[in-house]
Amino acid sequence: MPICVKSEIGPLKKVMLQRPGRELEHLSPTTMEQLLFDDIPYLHRAQQEHDQFAEILRKQGVEVVYLEELTAQVLAEKPELKQEFVEDVIRAAGGTALGYQEPLREYLLSLEDPRVLVTRTMEGISFRHLPQGPVHLSGLVRSGARFMMPPIPNLYFTRDPFACIGRGVSLNHMFSATRNRETIYGRYVLQYHPDYADSVPL
């Protein structure tokens, strides 16, 4: 059985983490509140602290797996899911992403490396990622909308969007629209990754 959690205090055997990435660098004073931060973490220090934490876990015999890597493995092994994944992240990003869904879809589907694709959807996609630049008048006049798809800086709180309950997992609807995309990655891992597919009730 791939998941079996019956205690909050028993020995930890396996844990899924998310290493802080460039999404933290995409926080700005004008977007902090919208993205649920009251300060901008220093990425290099956050990564150092995360790596130390992960190493402590490993030294205690805990297997550490990463959300980004597991999602990329799913898309590498099942390339037929790429289109569906792209549609899901654009739809869940809402707002500006829906207004630019055609160029976003074209850009994301052009990324051949599944790891790069997953990382980009987590870091956020700005207007500079598209070769033709803004295609709507709103993109030319709304200087505050740097991102067609905003970053997801809260991803390293991996316990929030999904939680293990016995042999199953609850996929949680996040209260804030800013965090709704987070659940997508866990859903793809649990439904399609060979370690979990058809074995974990949701």
KEKE-3310 file (N, C-alpha, C; in steps of 0.2 Angstrom, whole numbers, plus 5000, padded with zeros to 4 digits):
npx = (5004:5003:5001:4999:4993:4991:4994:4998:5010:5019:5033:5040:5040:5040:5040:5032:5039:5041:5053:5058:5056:5059:5047:5046:5054:5047:5038:5032:5032:5019:5011:5012:5001:4990:4995:4996:5007:5016:5029:5044:5052:5070:5076:5088:5092:5080:5080:5092:5089:5078:5085:5093:5083:5077:5088:5090:5079:5081:5093:5087:5081:5070:5061:5062:5052:5048:5036:5036:5045:5038:5027:5032:5037:5026:5020:5031:5030:5017:5014:5002:4994:4998:4992:4979:4984:4989:4978:4971:4979:4979:4965:4963:4971:4964:4957:4968:4975:4965:4961:4972:4973:4975:4988:4995:4992:4998:5012:5015:5013:5023:5034:5045:5052:5046:5049:5053:5041:5032:5039:5038:5024:5023:5031:5026:5020:5026:5023:5035:5039:5032:5035:5029:5025:5013:4996:4984:4975:4974:4985:4995:4992:4990:5001:5003:5000:5010:5011:5004:5000:5000:5013:5015:5018:5015:5017:5026:5020:5015:5006:4994:4986:4983:4980:4985:4975:4973:4973:4970:4968:4964:4960:4961:4950:4955:4954:4957:4957:4969:4977:4971:4976:4986:4982:4981:4993:4995:4984:4987:4998:4994:4983:4990:5003:5015:5018:5007:4994:4978:4978:4976:4963:4953)
npy = (4994:5011:5022:5025:5032:5033:5039:5054:5056:5045:5036:5044:5039:5042:5057:5071:5085:5102:5111:5128:5139:5149:5156:5163:5173:5180:5187:5203:5220:5225:5214:5205:5205:5200:5187:5182:5184:5192:5197:5197:5183:5178:5170:5162:5160:5153:5142:5136:5133:5125:5114:5109:5105:5095:5086:5083:5075:5064:5059:5053:5042:5044:5044:5056:5064:5074:5086:5093:5085:5073:5076:5080:5067:5060:5067:5064:5050:5049:5056:5059:5066:5079:5089:5090:5093:5106:5113:5112:5119:5132:5135:5135:5145:5157:5173:5184:5174:5167:5176:5176:5164:5157:5161:5157:5143:5138:5142:5134:5121:5120:5118:5106:5098:5090:5093:5106:5112:5109:5117:5130:5132:5133:5144:5155:5164:5176:5191:5192:5180:5176:5176:5186:5196:5206:5203:5209:5225:5228:5222:5231:5242:5240:5240:5234:5221:5210:5196:5184:5171:5169:5167:5153:5155:5149:5135:5127:5124:5110:5103:5109:5109:5095:5080:5066:5053:5039:5026:5034:5050:5067:5079:5096:5109:5125:5140:5152:5160:5162:5151:5140:5132:5124:5111:5104:5098:5088:5080:5075:5068:5058:5052:5047:5044:5030:5025:5027:5027:5021:5015:5023:5030:5044)
npz = (5000:4995:5003:5020:5034:5050:5061:5070:5076:5075:5069:5054:5038:5024:5015:5006:4999:4994:4986:4989:4976:4961:4961:4972:4970:4962:4969:4974:4981:4977:4975:4986:4996:4989:4985:4997:5006:5019:5019:5009:5006:5006:4993:4992:5005:5010:5002:5007:5020:5018:5012:5022:5031:5024:5023:5037:5039:5030:5036:5047:5041:5033:5018:5006:4994:4980:4975:4963:4955:4955:4948:4936:4932:4930:4918:4909:4908:4904:4891:4884:4893:4894:4887:4894:4907:4905:4901:4913:4922:4917:4917:4931:4935:4931:4929:4922:4915:4909:4899:4891:4886:4874:4868:4880:4881:4869:4871:4883:4879:4870:4877:4879:4889:4902:4916:4915:4910:4921:4931:4926:4927:4940:4944:4938:4923:4914:4903:4896:4893:4881:4864:4855:4864:4873:4868:4869:4871:4885:4890:4887:4893:4907:4918:4930:4929:4927:4925:4916:4920:4936:4949:4961:4976:4988:4987:4994:5006:5008:5015:5015:5003:5001:5010:5020:5025:5034:5022:5012:5003:5005:4994:4994:4993:4991:5001:4997:4981:4975:4979:4973:4962:4967:4971:4959:4956:4965:4963:4950:4952:4962:4954:4943:4944:4944:4957:4964:4957:4955:4967:4978:4987:4984)
capx = (5000:5008:5000:4995:4995:4986:4996:5002:5016:5023:5039:5039:5043:5040:5037:5033:5041:5042:5058:5056:5059:5059:5041:5047:5057:5042:5034:5034:5028:5012:5008:5012:4995:4986:4998:4996:5013:5017:5036:5047:5058:5076:5076:5094:5092:5075:5083:5097:5085:5074:5089:5095:5078:5077:5094:5089:5074:5085:5097:5082:5078:5064:5062:5060:5051:5047:5030:5038:5048:5033:5022:5036:5038:5019:5020:5036:5028:5011:5013:4995:4991:5001:4986:4974:4987:4990:4971:4969:4982:4976:4958:4963:4974:4958:4959:4972:4977:4959:4961:4977:4973:4978:4995:4998:4992:5003:5018:5016:5013:5029:5039:5046:5054:5041:5051:5052:5034:5029:5042:5035:5017:5023:5035:5022:5022:5026:5023:5041:5040:5029:5039:5026:5023:5006:4992:4978:4977:4974:4992:4999:4991:4990:5008:5003:4999:5016:5010:4998:4999:5004:5017:5012:5023:5014:5017:5030:5016:5012:5001:4988:4981:4981:4982:4984:4970:4973:4976:4968:4971:4959:4962:4957:4948:4958:4949:4959:4958:4977:4980:4967:4980:4991:4979:4981:4999:4994:4979:4990:5003:4990:4979:4993:5010:5014:5018:5000:4989:4973:4980:4975:4957:4953)
capy = (5000:5017:5027:5022:5036:5032:5042:5060:5056:5039:5037:5046:5035:5045:5064:5075:5092:5106:5116:5135:5141:5156:5159:5167:5179:5184:5191:5210:5223:5226:5207:5201:5204:5196:5181:5179:5185:5199:5199:5193:5179:5178:5164:5158:5157:5149:5135:5133:5131:5119:5108:5107:5102:5088:5082:5080:5070:5059:5056:5049:5037:5046:5045:5063:5065:5081:5087:5095:5079:5067:5078:5079:5060:5058:5069:5061:5043:5049:5062:5061:5070:5086:5094:5091:5097:5113:5116:5113:5125:5139:5136:5136:5152:5162:5180:5186:5168:5165:5181:5175:5156:5154:5161:5153:5136:5137:5142:5129:5115:5120:5116:5098:5095:5090:5097:5114:5114:5110:5122:5136:5134:5135:5150:5160:5165:5184:5193:5192:5173:5175:5180:5191:5201:5207:5203:5213:5232:5228:5220:5236:5248:5237:5238:5230:5214:5207:5189:5181:5166:5172:5162:5150:5155:5145:5128:5123:5122:5105:5099:5112:5107:5088:5077:5059:5051:5032:5024:5039:5057:5072:5085:5101:5116:5131:5145:5158:5158:5162:5144:5134:5128:5120:5105:5101:5094:5082:5076:5071:5063:5053:5048:5044:5041:5023:5023:5029:5026:5015:5012:5028:5033:5051)
capz = (5000:4995:5008:5026:5039:5055:5067:5069:5080:5074:5064:5048:5033:5018:5015:5000:5000:4988:4987:4987:4969:4958:4962:4978:4967:4958:4974:4974:4986:4975:4974:4992:4999:4984:4985:5004:5010:5022:5018:5003:5008:5002:4990:4993:5012:5010:4999:5011:5026:5016:5011:5029:5034:5020:5025:5043:5038:5027:5041:5051:5037:5029:5011:5004:4987:4978:4971:4956:4952:4954:4943:4929:4930:4927:4911:4905:4907:4900:4887:4882:4899:4894:4885:4899:4912:4903:4901:4920:4926:4914:4919:4938:4936:4931:4928:4916:4911:4904:4894:4886:4886:4867:4868:4885:4879:4864:4874:4888:4875:4866:4881:4878:4895:4907:4922:4913:4910:4928:4935:4923:4929:4947:4945:4935:4917:4913:4896:4892:4890:4875:4859:4852:4869:4875:4862:4871:4874:4892:4892:4885:4898:4914:4919:4936:4927:4924:4924:4913:4925:4942:4953:4966:4981:4994:4986:4999:5012:5004:5019:5014:4997:5001:5017:5020:5030:5033:5016:5006:5003:5004:4990:4997:4989:4995:5003:4992:4973:4973:4980:4970:4957:4971:4971:4953:4955:4969:4959:4944:4955:4965:4950:4937:4945:4945:4964:4968:4953:4956:4974:4983:4986:4985)
cpx = (5004:5007:4996:4998:4989:4989:5000:5009:5021:5029:5037:5043:5045:5037:5037:5034:5041:5047:5057:5060:5059:5052:5041:5050:5052:5037:5036:5029:5020:5008:5008:5006:4991:4989:4999:5002:5013:5024:5038:5053:5064:5077:5082:5094:5086:5077:5088:5094:5081:5079:5092:5090:5077:5082:5093:5084:5077:5089:5093:5079:5072:5066:5059:5059:5048:5041:5032:5041:5043:5029:5026:5036:5031:5019:5025:5033:5021:5010:5007:4992:4993:4996:4982:4978:4988:4983:4969:4972:4980:4969:4958:4966:4969:4961:4962:4974:4971:4959:4966:4978:4976:4985:4999:4998:4998:5010:5020:5017:5020:5035:5040:5048:5049:5043:5051:5045:5031:5032:5039:5028:5017:5026:5031:5025:5021:5025:5029:5042:5037:5033:5036:5024:5016:5002:4986:4980:4978:4982:4997:4998:4991:4997:5008:5003:5005:5015:5004:4996:5003:5008:5013:5017:5022:5014:5021:5026:5012:5007:4994:4983:4979:4984:4980:4980:4969:4976:4974:4971:4965:4963:4957:4956:4951:4953:4951:4960:4965:4980:4977:4971:4985:4988:4980:4987:4998:4989:4982:4995:4999:4986:4984:5000:5010:5015:5011:4994:4985:4974:4978:4968:4957:4947)
cpy = (5006:5022:5024:5027:5036:5035:5049:5061:5050:5041:5039:5042:5038:5052:5067:5082:5095:5111:5123:5136:5148:5159:5164:5174:5183:5188:5198:5214:5224:5220:5203:5200:5199:5188:5178:5179:5192:5201:5195:5189:5179:5171:5159:5155:5152:5142:5132:5130:5124:5113:5105:5103:5095:5083:5079:5074:5064:5055:5052:5043:5038:5047:5052:5063:5072:5082:5089:5089:5074:5070:5078:5072:5058:5060:5066:5054:5043:5055:5064:5065:5077:5091:5095:5095:5104:5116:5117:5118:5132:5140:5138:5143:5158:5168:5182:5180:5166:5170:5180:5167:5153:5155:5157:5145:5134:5137:5136:5122:5115:5118:5108:5095:5095:5094:5104:5116:5114:5116:5129:5138:5135:5142:5156:5162:5173:5185:5192:5185:5172:5179:5186:5197:5201:5207:5207:5220:5232:5226:5226:5242:5246:5235:5234:5223:5211:5200:5187:5175:5168:5166:5159:5149:5151:5138:5124:5122:5116:5101:5103:5110:5099:5085:5070:5057:5043:5030:5029:5046:5061:5077:5090:5107:5121:5136:5151:5156:5158:5155:5138:5130:5123:5112:5101:5096:5087:5077:5072:5066:5057:5048:5044:5042:5034:5021:5024:5027:5020:5012:5017:5031:5040:5053)
cpz = (5000:5000:5014:5032:5044:5062:5065:5072:5079:5069:5057:5043:5026:5018:5008:5002:4993:4990:4985:4980:4967:4959:4968:4975:4963:4962:4973:4979:4984:4975:4980:4995:4995:4985:4992:5008:5013:5022:5012:5006:5003:5000:4992:5000:5013:5008:5004:5017:5024:5015:5017:5032:5031:5022:5032:5043:5035:5032:5046:5047:5034:5022:5009:4996:4986:4974:4964:4952:4950:4948:4936:4927:4927:4920:4907:4903:4903:4897:4885:4887:4898:4892:4891:4905:4911:4903:4908:4923:4923:4917:4927:4939:4935:4928:4921:4912:4906:4898:4889:4886:4879:4867:4874:4884:4874:4867:4879:4884:4871:4870:4881:4884:4900:4914:4921:4913:4917:4932:4932:4926:4936:4948:4942:4928:4915:4905:4892:4890:4883:4869:4856:4857:4870:4868:4863:4873:4881:4894:4891:4890:4905:4916:4925:4934:4923:4922:4921:4917:4931:4945:4958:4972:4987:4993:4991:5005:5009:5008:5018:5009:4997:5008:5017:5026:5029:5027:5010:5007:5001:4999:4992:4993:4994:4996:4998:4985:4971:4974:4977:4965:4961:4971:4965:4953:4959:4966:4954:4947:4958:4960:4944:4938:4947:4952:4967:4964:4955:4963:4980:4982:4988:4988)
residu = (MET:PRO:ILE:CYS:VAL:LYS:SER:GLU:ILE:GLY:PRO:LEU:LYS:LYS:VAL:MET:LEU:GLN:ARG:PRO:GLY:ARG:GLU:LEU:GLU:HIS:LEU:SER:PRO:THR:THR:MET:GLU:GLN:LEU:LEU:PHE:ASP:ASP:ILE:PRO:TYR:LEU:HIS:ARG:ALA:GLN:GLN:GLU:HIS:ASP:GLN:PHE:ALA:GLU:ILE:LEU:ARG:LYS:GLN:GLY:VAL:GLU:VAL:VAL:TYR:LEU:GLU:GLU:LEU:THR:ALA:GLN:VAL:LEU:ALA:GLU:LYS:PRO:GLU:LEU:LYS:GLN:GLU:PHE:VAL:GLU:ASP:VAL:ILE:ARG:ALA:ALA:GLY:GLY:THR:ALA:LEU:GLY:TYR:GLN:GLU:PRO:LEU:ARG:GLU:TYR:LEU:LEU:SER:LEU:GLU:ASP:PRO:ARG:VAL:LEU:VAL:THR:ARG:THR:MET:GLU:GLY:ILE:SER:PHE:ARG:HIS:LEU:PRO:GLN:GLY:PRO:VAL:HIS:LEU:SER:GLY:LEU:VAL:ARG:SER:GLY:ALA:ARG:PHE:MET:MET:PRO:PRO:ILE:PRO:ASN:LEU:TYR:PHE:THR:ARG:ASP:PRO:PHE:ALA:CYS:ILE:GLY:ARG:GLY:VAL:SER:LEU:ASN:HIS:MET:PHE:SER:ALA:THR:ARG:ASN:ARG:GLU:THR:ILE:TYR:GLY:ARG:TYR:VAL:LEU:GLN:TYR:HIS:PRO:ASP:TYR:ALA:ASP:SER:VAL:PRO:LEU)
# end
